[in-house]
Amino acid sequence: MKRSNNRDWTLETLLVHGYEREREEGSGSRKGVPTVQPIYTSTTYLHYNAETLDRAFDTSLSEEKGETAFVYARQGNPNAFALETVMAQAEGGVGAIAFGSGMAAIHAALLAGGLVAGSKILAAKDLYGATTSLLRQAFVPLGVEVVTHDLYRRDVGDIIRAEQPDVVYVETLSNPLVKVIDLDVISAAAREVGAVSVVDSTFTTPFLVRPIEHGFDLVVHSATKYLGGHGDSTAGLVISAKRSLLDQLRNYAIILGAMLSPFDSHLIKRGLQTLTLRMERHCSNALRVAQFLQEHQAVAKVHYPGLAGHPHHELATTLLGEGRYGGLLSFELKEQSRDAVFRFMDRLRLLLPATTLGDAWSLVSYPAMSSHRNLSEAERRIIGITDGCIRLSVGIEDVGDIMGDLERALGG
Ligand SMILES: Cc1ncc(COP(=O)(O)O)c(C=O)c1O
């Protein structure tokens, strides 16, 4: 059985067919080759003889020679390897490493990026809360200088040149106000000052943007969200543009014990097969819902880059493409109070009030209660998150049903 070279495939085809069947071909026996990669639960691997075992220790740590062998599951497993290979191709990187969660992926990316005592990281002010906590609680005590700024500004290049950081860390879209980052300006300025550039692309996925093509060194994902897409697996990924960073990442994954399990690797990889279809629907539904909310009498403001009035609408159209603004939006109730938001949440019948995003079903969260709970009301106000602000991860259900549930909950 001959298979074509997948380097020419489009993202849609690559994500459906993945990689494993090519690899499994070699193991074809009279019993046939499975169309789905088996889940390898083994913690350790046997080799033909001591010499091949010896070589396996080398090749398990580096795919440079085009061969990968498995020795011990914490150092990698065939299911994680298949996922990593597909995601590296999807993002246009030299390789990827799968981690046990998005946070584990971010931790390893920051270490691989060179955060050691005396180094400096410049990070966006409104990062995902746990990422800010990771910087403050794990890196500051080690002697890393953490500087935060509004990096969604037009003069972000000047900020980077003035700060001269070792690492620049941003998110493609901000949470929950869905601001859009200027990847090209940031990567160019980071390169100028010799900083490693790292971006969390969880909200955009390779369907909307491939940050390595915009000059970034490391791309991070919480695969728990859109990549898995079904709310049943926790995982993270880092894709590297450079071999040296990839080797560091693999090393940290092994010594931190942060590798993704075979079963979760299988689930995320299965999710990837429908990623492009789901993302198309997330985007079209979110645009309709944003337009609906904008017209609603109980709503004061909608934050969605697909709306012409959003401050980053033009940048979003250039970066992500016409009509492709992602599935995440937030809106503010006219009645700016916790009571009004709680009433809204309790009236929902279809949308789930649960604290995640990117699942097939629509999800509602209240930033003041969840992602930004640890900030004071004053701190939240500085970054623009009011007490009436609600985040909506628009799912792939029928858009009429989604709007119907919103209408009922808004008291229409
Ligand atoms: C943008 C972003 N990055 C990273 C994470 C952390 O991912 P995980 O929960 O898989 O550790 C999250 C979680 O919500 C997130 O929203």
The ligand as a MOL file (V3000), in Angstrom:
LIG
                    3D

  0  0  0     0  0            999 V3000
M  V30 BEGIN CTAB
M  V30 COUNTS 16 16 0 0 0
M  V30 BEGIN ATOM
M  V30 1 C -5.6930 31.0990 26.5210 0
M  V30 2 C -5.4600 29.9640 27.4560 0
M  V30 3 N -4.2070 29.4920 27.5810 0
M  V30 4 C -3.9220 28.4670 28.4180 0
M  V30 5 C -4.8990 27.8780 29.1970 0
M  V30 6 C -4.5460 26.7520 30.1270 0
M  V30 7 O -4.8890 25.5400 29.5540 0
M  V30 8 P -5.2160 24.2100 30.3980 0
M  V30 9 O -6.4560 24.4920 31.1880 0
M  V30 10 O -5.3460 23.1580 29.3690 0
M  V30 11 O -4.0390 23.9900 31.3050 0
M  V30 12 C -6.2060 28.3340 29.0890 0
M  V30 13 C -7.2790 27.7230 29.8920 0
M  V30 14 O -8.4060 28.1770 29.9390 0
M  V30 15 C -6.4940 29.4140 28.2090 0
M  V30 16 O -7.7340 29.9130 28.0810 0
M  V30 END ATOM
M  V30 BEGIN BOND
M  V30 1 1 1 2
M  V30 2 1 2 3
M  V30 3 2 2 15
M  V30 4 2 3 4
M  V30 5 1 4 5
M  V30 6 1 5 6
M  V30 7 2 5 12
M  V30 8 1 6 7
M  V30 9 1 7 8
M  V30 10 2 8 9
M  V30 11 1 8 10
M  V30 12 1 8 11
M  V30 13 1 12 13
M  V30 14 1 12 15
M  V30 15 2 13 14
M  V30 16 1 15 16
M  V30 END BOND
M  V30 END CTAB
M  END
